[in-house]
Amino acid sequence: MTSDTTNVKAGHLADNIAGFADLLRRSGMALGFDSAGLAAEALATVDMTDRRQAKAALSAALVKNRRDRALFSAAFALFWREPTSGFTAEADDSDHAPDVPEREDLPKALEDALRANQPQTDVGQTVEVQHQATHATKTERLQTLDFAAMSAEETAQAEALIRRFATSLKPRPTRRFKRASAGRIDLSASLKSMPRTAGELQRLYRRQRQRRPDPLVIIADVSGSMDAYTRPALIFAHALAQRLESPVETFVFATRLTSITRDLRRKDPDKAMKSAIDRVTDWSGGTRLGEILAAFNRRHLRRVLSSGGTCLLITDGLERGDTSLLASEAHRLSRFSRLWWLNPLMRFDQYAPSARGAAILERCAERRVSVHSLDSLAAIGEALTELR
């Protein structure tokens, strides 16, 4: 082994670990966004100049099931022979030189992932990983970055990622049934068919309970204090609205309530956002949350939440109006729906709802979560899909 291996900069090591995790993820392994960090922690506990120790540490951190072991081993062999990699060494003179897989011996998923991101190379040529690693590192950093701290380029990248991970709501059972090929026996339909067969029961009909999407209502604050967080939240709402099986009603407010449901039904996200923004006349204005909830409850509550559902109230809870009105209207809304309070200020560990409006929402909301980053939006999307 060469001495260069032990002198590789830590930053280079982090880039290659991120690139390795990204390659496995693109090859089909189910890895979370914290996988690179876990892998780095595992490597820190072993001698990284020892190939077998490094492989065992990375396998323990990244391989979750038996069917991924062959894929991991092939990817590790490719990374180990890369001389500029932070956790590799040139092992030509070692008794334990790695068996580098030829291109035709690679698992198909790994080969497809390499072909998608790499230029065509001759058999035996080393894998170029630096571009992948840098991209993966930036993506992982973007997941936890506060929307308010993003540059214009990072904001555009974040918006693209939001559209990818937005998922639809799961349907829930209703009281109605429909004819089906499997399920419980529909005795009524079976008996009604007997006159047509001279009183003989020749066929048993079956039925299943119908399922329908759980209604989702989004009420987003577009006042000045929410500027950095409103657009990502509305892009998330647009992505949800495109899933036709999930009815999504979206409203925005500052000093008045405006429905932008029709605008967000447009397929093109840029046109949808422009249409919504043009419709709103009080963008970046003040906040009268109590009056807004009263207007929603009076005009829309029974129409959009008559059979229950989930209401995402996206606001920092800074109320400039009558807090007694806010208390009664927030309580009413919570009776008709699962009220989730999405507040970007909750990103702070020391946050406490000391303002009177925030304290009221704290009491009425079923869930209270932050909405300041891609990770927080992804967690909300996952929670929505778990609803029964």
N, C-alpha and C positions, 0 to 999 in steps of 0.2 A: 504494500500500500504506500502511497506517496504521502509526504508530510503536508501537501497542500490541502488535503482533506480536512485536517484538524484546524486549519487556519481560515476556513471559509467564513465569510461574514454572516452574522446572524440573520441579517435582512435577506440575504440570498437563500439561506436555509428556509426561512418563512415563505418566500415566494415559491420555492420548489415543493414544499409540503402542500401549499394551497393549490398549485398546479396538479399535483398528484391526486389530491382529493377531488378536484374538478374533473379530471379525466375519468376517475372511477364513477363519479356522479353521472357524467354524460354517457358512460357505458352501460348505465342501467342500475347501478347500486343505489340503494336508498340511503343517502347521507344527508344529515342536517347541515345547516349553515355553520354550526359550531364544530364540524368535523375536523377542519384544519387545526383548530386550537387544541382539540383533544389529542390529535396525532402529535403535535409539537410537545405537549406535556408528556406523552408516552415516551417519545424519543429522548427527552431530557433525563429520563431515569435509567438509560442504558448507555453503553459505549457505542456511539454512532459510527465508529470506524470498523466495528464488527458487523458484517453483513447479516449474520444470522440473528444477532440481537436486535438490529434495526428492523428486520423483517417481522420478527415476533412482536415487537412493540407496536408497529404500525398495524399489524393484523389484529391485535387485541383491541386497538382503538377504533378500527374502521370496519372490520368484517363482522357482520351481525348474524349471518346464516351460512350454512355449509355450501350452498350452491354458488356463493360468490367467491369461494376460495381460489378456484382456478383462474378466474378473472383477476383477482388481486395479485396472485403470484406472477402472472404474465406482465401486468402493469408494473409491478415492483422490479422485475428483471430489466425492463426497459429503462426505468429511472435509475437503477443502480449503476448501469454502465455509462450513464451520462457523466463525463468527467467534470463538468462545471456544477453539478448538483451538490447542494449543501449537505446531503446525508448519504453521499455515495463516495466510493473510492475506486481507483483503477486497480482492478484485482487480477491483472494479467499474470503477475508474478506470485499470486497467492495460491495456496493449495486448495482454496475453496472458491475458485473463480466461478462466478455465476453462469448458469446455463441460459444464454440469451436466446429467446424464442425467435425463430425466423418468422417472417411476415405471414407465411402460409400456415404457421402453427398457432397464430394468435386466435383467441376467442373472437367470434364474429362481432360481438357487441363492442369489444375494444378496438378491433380493426375499423369498424364503422365510425367510432368516435375519433380515431386518429385521422381517418380520411376526411372527415368533415372539417377539421380545423388545421390540417397540415398540408403543405404542398407535396406533390408526388415525389417520392424518393426511391433510390435503388434499394434492393434487398440488402440488409445489413447496415444501412446508414443509421446513425444515432438519431434519437427522437429530439426535435427541437421543442423545448417546454417553456422557455422564458416568456413568450407572449401569452401563452395560456395562463401561466402562473400570475403574471401581472394583472391580467383581466380578472382572474378569480379572486385575487386579493382585493381589488377595487370593489368587486361585487359584494364580498363579505363585509367590507367596511361600510358600504352603502346601506346594508340591511339595518344597521343600528344607528345610523347618522340621523340626527334631528332634521326634520324638513326645513326648519328655520335656518339651519347652518349650511344648507346645500347651495352649491353654485348653480348657475343656469344649466350647465351641462349635466350636473349630477341630478338636478330636478327632472330633466328630460329622461334620463336613464331610469330614475325611480318610477316615473309615470308609466314607462313601458313595462317595468316589472310588475306594477300593480295590476295591469291588464292581464298578465299571465296567470297570477295566482288567485285571482278572484274566482270564486266557485259559487254554484247555485245552492239554494236551500233544499234540504231533503223534504219530500212530500210527507204529509201526515195523514192518518186515517180519518175518514168522515163516517157519518152514520149511514151512508148509502152504499148499496152493493151493485156489482155488475156481473154479467154472465162471464164465466171463465172456464177453461179446460181443466183447471185444478183448483183445489180449495174445498171448503165445506159444501156438503150436499144442499142444494136448493130444493127442499121438499115441496114447496108450493108449486114451483115450475114443473117439477117431475110429475106431481099428481094431475096438474092441468093438461098434461100431454096424454093421459091415459084414455080419454074418450076417442082420440084419433087412432088408438090401437086396440079397440074393442075391450077396453078395461084392463089391458095388460100393461104392467110397468116394464117397458122395454128399454128405457134409458133413464139414467140418473143425471140430472143437470146439476151443475156446481156453480158456486158464486164466490167472489172475493170482495172484500171491502174496498171501496174506491179510495184512492189517495189523491190529495190535492196539495199544491205548494202552500207552505206556511206564509201568510202575508208578511211583508217587511216594509216598514215605514222609516224613512230617514229624514230627520229634521236637522239641518245643518246651519250653524251660526256663521254668517259672512260679515260680521262686524270687523272693525279695524284690528281688534286684539287677536283675531283668528286668521289673519291674512295668510300666514305661511302654511296653514293646515287645511284650509277649506278646499283648495283645488285638488290635492291628493285624495281627500275624502270623497269629493264629487266624482273623480275618475273611478274610484272604487265603486261608487254607486252606479255609474254608467256601465261598468263591467258586469255588475249584478243584474242590471236591467236588461242586458242583452240575452240573458238566459230566460227564454220565454216561459219556462215552467215555473218561474219564481216571480210572482207579481210584486213589483217594487214601486212604491210611491215615494217621491222625493220632494221635499220642501226646503227652501232656504229662507233665512230671516236676518234682519238687523233691527230696523224699526217697524217693519211690516212683513207679513208672511206671503211668500210667493211659491206657487207650485211649478216645478220644472220637470215634472214627470214626462210630459210629451217631448220635451227637448232631449232628455237622456235616452229616449227610445230610438233616436237616430243612430244608425249603425256607425257612422264615422265619428270617432271620439272627439276630434278637433272641432268638427262642425257642431256636434252636440254641446260641447263646452261653450263655444262662441254663442250659440243660440240661447243657452241658459244665462250667460253673463249679460247679454243684450236685454233679456227680459227683466232682470233684476235692477230696480232703480235705486235701491238703498245699499248697494254693495259698499263695504267698509264704513258703514255708518255706525250709529250707537246701538245699544241693546235694550230692548224692553221685553224680557223673556216671559214675564207673567202674562202680558197682553198677547204675546205671540201664541203661547200655549192655549189661552182662552179662545183665540180665534180658530186655532186648529181643532180644539175640542168641539166648538160650536158648529163649524162648517164641514169638517171632514172625518171626525172620529168614528161615527157610526157607519160611515160609508166604507172606510178603508180598514177598520179594525173591529167590525161588528162581530166577527167570529174569532177574535183573538189574534195573536200574532206578536211580532217583535218590533219595538220602536227604538231606533238608534238616535239618541239626542246628542248631537255633536256640538259642544259648547264649553267654554271655560267657566260658565256659571256666574259671570260678572253681571249682576242685575242692577239696572239704573231706575227701575220702576218700583211698583208696589210689591213687596215681598209676600204680603198676606195673600194677594191674588195668585202669585206664583205657587205658594204652598197648596192652595186648594186645587189649582189646575194641574199641577204635577201629580198630586195624589189621584185625581180623577183619571189622568192618562195611565198611571200605573195600575189602576183597577182593570182597565180594558186591554192591557198589553203587558208583555215582558219589557220593562223599561230599562234600557242600558244607557248609562251615561258615559260618553266618550269624551275625555277631557285631556288635552295635551299637557296640562300642568301636572298631571299625575306621573309624568316621567321623573319628577324629583322625589327621591326617597323621603325627604322631610316634608312633603306637601301635606297640608291639612286644610280642609274646606272651612277656613275661618270667616270668609265673606258670607253674609246671610243667605244670599241666593244659592251659593255652592253648598251650604249646610243643608238647605231644603232638598236639593237634588240628591245629596248623599243619603238622606233618609228615605226618599221615594224610589230610588233606582234599585233594581234587582241586581245589576252588575255595574261595577265602576272600573273602567279600564282606560289606559292611556291611548292616545291616537297620534303619536308624534313621529313615528318612523315606519319603515317598511315592515319590520318585524312585528310591530304592534298591529298593523293592519292585517298582516297574514294571520296573526293569532285570532283576531276578530272573525276573519273569514272561516277559519277552522271551527271556531265556537259555533258559528251560525249553522254549519253543516251537521253539527252534532245534535241539533234541536230535534225533539221527537214530536 
